[in-house]
Each structure stands twice: as structure tokens, then as C-alpha cells.
């Protein structure tokens, strides 16, 4: 242990050490390593990480983060028509007009800046055009190609509901409501579990 012969000048305490550049350990000095600061730093880091997780959960609610379901605040769905004849006779290629700018806007709404990044997905119509849905941004969202409940699985539901509308088994309104409010439950109801 070092022996101090001169008491430190308290105003220069952090720099005081008669034996060179090593830290000051004089008992009259407030130079001891402060464990309280390290603990406070750890608490601050933990709180910051929890805040970040909360923010991610707020931006991407359950399901929306992985592309399984839409965020209803961002994509509530929008209907172009409820007319059965129009739904069953009009080709969707004549009405499918979603600009690249609108697609970019849909990606940005969900916090995605680049389709080629970590998102193997498509900008999908929540209520598909073949069910009377519109091209409005309120009806568009990035839906994943991966996972059990992906865009290809939803496509099968859209095809089934279109057939059911056209053969009179389901009304357009019922199909639009089912797919926009909980397409996974609608899939289970009208098709079953995905293969």
C-alpha cells in the first residue's frame, strides 16, 4: 500500500497521485472507483433497451412484425366494390394499378426502407382485388413470403373466397369482412390448416 505524506488538495483530487499516473486511492480523496456510477449506467442501458423493445412492439404489433398480419392502424382495408357481378366478371389486371411510389410508402409505413433487405415480402392487398378491394394505401401492406401464414397461403384464401362469392355461398361483404379482420381465422374456416 502506498503511503501518503501530504494530504491531497481536494480541488485536484482526481489528478492527485504522488507516484505517477496511476489512479488516486488516498482515503481523504473521493477518487475511489465509483461502483454506483457503473450500476446507474447498467440500469440506464437496460431501460433504453426496454424502451426500444416497447417502441418496436408499438410500431410492429404481434403478427405485423413478421408479416403474418397487417397492423389495423396502418392498413384497415379499403373496398372498391361490393357488387357481385363486378367482382365475378372484371379482370383484376385491368384495375391493378399500384405505383412504385405507393409501394414505397406502404413499406415506410411499416418501417421498411428497402424491399430487398431482410423482408422477403410483397406489397399485398389486404382485401384482394378479386374480392372487391381497392388499390388505396389503406388496403396495402408488406406481407411476408416466409412462415406458416405467408402471402402464398393468403392467396389460396383469396381464390377460395372469390369462388364462394361467385357461386353465391358467401356475400361479398362477408368475404371482405372475414379477410380484412382476421384472414388467418378465415383461412381456417373456409379451407382448414395450411399444407
C-alpha positions as CSV (number, residue, x, y, z in Angstrom):
1,X,0.0,0.0,0.0
2,X,1.2,3.5,-0.9
3,X,1.9,5.8,1.9
4,X,0.9,9.5,1.5
5,X,2.8,12.1,3.3
6,X,1.0,15.1,2.0
7,X,-2.9,15.3,2.1
8,X,-4.3,15.9,-1.3
9,X,-5.7,19.1,-2.5
10,X,-9.4,18.3,-2.7
11,X,-10.0,20.5,-5.7
12,X,-7.4,18.4,-7.6
13,X,-8.3,15.1,-6.0
14,X,-8.9,13.1,-9.2
15,X,-5.5,14.0,-10.5
16,X,-3.6,13.6,-7.2
17,X,-1.1,10.7,-7.0
18,X,2.4,11.3,-5.8
19,X,3.7,8.2,-7.5
20,X,2.7,8.9,-11.1
21,X,-0.2,8.5,-13.5
22,X,-1.9,5.6,-11.6
23,X,-5.3,6.3,-10.1
24,X,-5.6,8.1,-6.8
25,X,-6.5,5.9,-3.8
26,X,-6.0,8.3,-1.0
27,X,-8.6,7.8,1.7
28,X,-9.3,11.5,2.0
29,X,-10.0,11.8,-1.7
30,X,-13.2,10.9,-3.5
31,X,-11.1,9.1,-6.1
32,X,-12.1,5.5,-5.4
33,X,-13.8,3.7,-8.4
34,X,-17.4,4.6,-8.1
35,X,-19.5,1.4,-8.3
36,X,-22.7,3.5,-8.0
37,X,-22.0,5.1,-11.4
38,X,-21.5,1.7,-13.1
39,X,-24.7,0.4,-11.6
40,X,-26.6,3.5,-12.8
41,X,-25.1,3.1,-16.3
42,X,-26.3,-0.6,-16.3
43,X,-29.8,0.5,-15.3
44,X,-29.8,3.2,-18.0
45,X,-28.8,0.7,-20.6
46,X,-31.4,-1.8,-19.6
47,X,-34.1,0.9,-19.6
48,X,-33.0,2.1,-23.0
49,X,-33.2,-1.5,-24.4
50,X,-36.7,-2.0,-22.8
51,X,-37.8,1.3,-24.4
52,X,-36.5,0.2,-27.7
53,X,-38.4,-3.1,-27.4
54,X,-41.5,-1.3,-26.5
55,X,-41.1,1.0,-29.5
56,X,-40.7,-1.9,-31.8
57,X,-43.7,-3.6,-30.3
58,X,-45.7,-0.4,-30.8
59,X,-44.6,0.0,-34.4
60,X,-44.9,-3.7,-35.3
61,X,-47.7,-5.2,-33.2
62,X,-47.8,-9.0,-32.8
63,X,-48.0,-10.5,-36.3
64,X,-47.3,-7.3,-38.1
65,X,-43.6,-7.5,-37.3
66,X,-43.2,-10.8,-39.0
67,X,-45.5,-10.0,-41.9
68,X,-48.2,-12.5,-40.8
69,X,-50.9,-9.9,-40.3
70,X,-51.5,-6.3,-41.1
71,X,-51.4,-3.5,-38.5
72,X,-55.1,-2.3,-38.4
73,X,-54.0,1.2,-37.6
74,X,-51.9,1.4,-40.8
75,X,-53.9,-1.0,-43.0
76,X,-57.6,-1.2,-42.1
77,X,-58.6,-2.3,-45.6
78,X,-60.5,-0.5,-48.3
79,X,-63.2,-1.7,-50.7
80,X,-63.6,-0.7,-54.3
81,X,-66.9,-2.5,-54.8
82,X,-69.4,-4.9,-53.1
83,X,-71.1,-5.7,-56.4
84,X,-71.1,-9.5,-57.0
85,X,-71.4,-9.2,-60.8
86,X,-68.4,-6.8,-61.0
87,X,-66.3,-9.0,-58.6
88,X,-67.0,-12.1,-60.6
89,X,-66.6,-10.7,-64.2
90,X,-64.0,-7.9,-64.0
91,X,-60.4,-9.0,-64.6
92,X,-58.1,-7.8,-61.9
93,X,-55.3,-7.0,-64.4
94,X,-57.5,-4.1,-65.6
95,X,-57.7,-2.5,-62.2
96,X,-54.3,-3.4,-60.6
97,X,-52.6,-0.1,-60.6
98,X,-50.2,0.4,-57.6
99,X,-47.4,2.7,-58.3
100,X,-43.8,2.2,-57.2
101,X,-44.2,5.3,-55.0
102,X,-47.3,3.9,-53.3
103,X,-45.5,0.6,-52.7
104,X,-42.5,2.5,-51.1
105,X,-45.0,4.4,-48.9
106,X,-46.5,1.2,-47.7
107,X,-43.1,-0.2,-46.9
108,X,-42.2,3.0,-45.0
109,X,-45.5,2.9,-43.0
110,X,-44.3,-0.5,-41.7
111,X,-40.7,0.8,-41.0
112,X,-39.2,-0.9,-44.0
113,X,-37.0,1.1,-46.3
114,X,-35.9,-1.5,-48.8
115,X,-37.8,-4.5,-50.2
116,X,-34.6,-6.3,-51.0
117,X,-33.4,-6.1,-47.4
118,X,-34.5,-8.5,-44.7
119,X,-38.0,-8.5,-45.9
120,X,-38.8,-11.3,-48.4
121,X,-42.3,-10.0,-49.0
122,X,-44.7,-8.3,-51.3
123,X,-47.0,-5.3,-51.1
124,X,-50.3,-7.1,-50.8
125,X,-53.9,-6.0,-50.9
126,X,-55.5,-6.8,-47.6
127,X,-58.8,-7.2,-49.3
128,X,-57.7,-8.6,-52.6
129,X,-58.8,-7.0,-55.9
130,X,-60.6,-10.2,-56.8
131,X,-62.8,-9.7,-53.6
132,X,-63.6,-6.1,-54.4
133,X,-60.6,-4.5,-52.6
134,X,-59.0,-1.2,-53.8
135,X,-55.5,0.0,-54.6
136,X,-55.7,2.6,-51.9
137,X,-52.8,2.7,-49.4
138,X,-55.3,1.8,-46.6
139,X,-55.6,-1.6,-48.3
140,X,-51.8,-2.2,-48.8
141,X,-49.3,-3.8,-46.5
142,X,-46.0,-5.7,-46.8
143,X,-46.8,-9.4,-46.4
144,X,-44.1,-12.0,-45.9
145,X,-43.4,-14.9,-48.3
146,X,-42.0,-17.0,-45.4
147,X,-43.6,-18.6,-42.4
148,X,-46.7,-20.7,-41.9
149,X,-49.1,-17.9,-42.7
150,X,-47.4,-16.2,-45.7
151,X,-48.6,-14.4,-48.8
152,X,-49.0,-17.6,-50.8
153,X,-51.3,-19.1,-48.2
154,X,-53.4,-15.9,-48.2
155,X,-53.6,-16.2,-52.0
156,X,-55.3,-19.6,-51.6
157,X,-57.9,-18.0,-49.3
158,X,-58.5,-15.2,-51.7
159,X,-59.1,-17.7,-54.6
160,X,-61.5,-19.7,-52.4
161,X,-63.5,-16.7,-51.2
162,X,-63.7,-15.5,-54.8
163,X,-65.2,-18.8,-55.9
164,X,-67.6,-18.7,-52.9
165,X,-68.8,-15.2,-53.8
166,X,-69.4,-16.1,-57.4
167,X,-71.3,-19.3,-56.6
168,X,-73.4,-17.5,-54.0
169,X,-72.2,-19.3,-50.9
170,X,-70.7,-16.1,-49.4
171,X,-71.7,-12.5,-49.8
172,X,-69.0,-10.0,-50.9
173,X,-69.4,-8.1,-47.7
174,X,-68.9,-11.3,-45.6
175,X,-65.8,-12.2,-47.5
176,X,-64.4,-8.7,-47.3
177,X,-65.0,-8.6,-43.6
178,X,-63.5,-12.0,-42.9
179,X,-60.3,-11.4,-44.8
180,X,-59.8,-7.8,-43.5
181,X,-60.5,-8.6,-39.8
182,X,-58.7,-11.9,-39.4
183,X,-57.6,-13.6,-42.5
184,X,-56.0,-16.5,-40.6
185,X,-59.2,-17.4,-38.9
186,X,-61.0,-17.0,-42.3
187,X,-58.5,-19.4,-43.8
188,X,-59.1,-22.0,-41.1
189,X,-62.9,-21.6,-41.5
190,X,-63.0,-21.8,-45.3
191,X,-60.0,-24.0,-46.1
192,X,-58.5,-25.5,-42.9
193,X,-54.9,-25.7,-41.8
194,X,-52.3,-24.8,-44.4
195,X,-50.3,-27.6,-46.1
